[in-house]
């Protein structure tokens, strides 16, 4: 089936979109992903959108950088295929009634081991998980608990020298002029700077590292059902607070062969936190995932993509490799902006135009790619299962769609600290040292890596070593003209 919207001249630079309203103070202003057809945003595109169910004409405003919808250009896109059971586009809106969720395909049995991860420990009994043993949900954890004190000490024991950057301020790049000007900070939010330890793409053309953020949620089961139907696996960046609420969902994801990775405890903007607060956010997320799965992820994604060398140093010291999403210019990232359908600051039509624009660039790239999407809301799951994934599966030449660890040509065993093969897949710190990205200081250069704050990972196969994050030595990506009106691309 082909879903068509009349084409129009598209933008040279991405159109501005709204920040996620629930995190407005933390979110640094962001843009829509790049435009494949390279025209100007001032050209309005009038179009008619046919939906699978009704074929009714639909026009919708695009979002703006102010946080409110603006009736400007109507999105234009063409899809090669849709899901025959897709919810009509006209029904995927901010105030749509909640629909029933699908049950999990199976319920995990304690003691089970995943078939795709040889040597993995038995699955814990999630039924005995006590929320009272964890911080309050969806708020930053306190830093004076025994657990956090232990993780702080473990980070100190690695010998890592954390850059002495002050936390950033609320208000985005315009309210952080000194931090923006300090290129040694390597702040992804304001300028797109990356280090070679950051994962931003898949190395092979037409490989898509499929990711979903912010779950588990009520609607993750719907996404899992579709992924099972089309035999796809993904990387899920999970929020610790939601793992507490949906432990059975996380176990189902893990046993089904999906990759699980860290997305903090309460989803804050990490550069705005103190060192101790960053450790608490990552440590509690790592701990609850291990308590539910028996393994500790070795990858993380910073909420909003908000990372600098201070956050990187702490993340690496805790055994976590940062995973971003693909960016090709200061204003252009592979962000569908699906999250903002729920808040009403973008439309499903705009999201699908963003997706088409991403495709237009990904199909001509010399590397593969990683896209920002979410499984938190009903709308994000509906646009993924009804439209984006079916369209991607119909693409010719075909995409190889797989978890991030797989697109990096690694086995799923190498996605977790306890099962990683350190001899063939050097931990993040070791790789950074050998690549000259970080300098090693002190006696810890010859010591055995520790668990990096996972509260007893046990196997010794972790990535904590003593390093100094040397901004002068690190390989970084910078972009000319990084500040355009003080606003840069950011997602969550």
URDAGI-V402111 format. One line per field, one symbol per residue. phi: phi as a letter, one per 30 degrees, with the letter a starting at -180 (. if undefined). Layout:
phi=???
//
This chain:
phi=.cccbedbdccdbdddbdddddbddcddebbddecdchbcddddccbccccedciddbbbdddbdcjbdbdcdddbabcdabdecddeedccbdcdddcdcddddacdcejdcddcbeiddddddddcdceddbdedibeddccddddedddddddddidcdedcdedcdjiddcbdddddddddhcdeckidbcdddcbacdceiccddbbciddbecdddddddedechccbccdcdedddedbddddddedddjddcbdbidbicddddcdedddeddddddddddddccjbcdcbbbdeiidbbdddeededdcicddbcbdbcaecbbdcdideddedicbcddddddeddddeecddcddbdabcdbbcdceddddddddbddedddddbdddccadeedddicddedcbedcdcddcbeeedddddddidbccbidddccdecdijchidjdicbbcbdbcdcddcddbcbbdidcciibbdabb
//
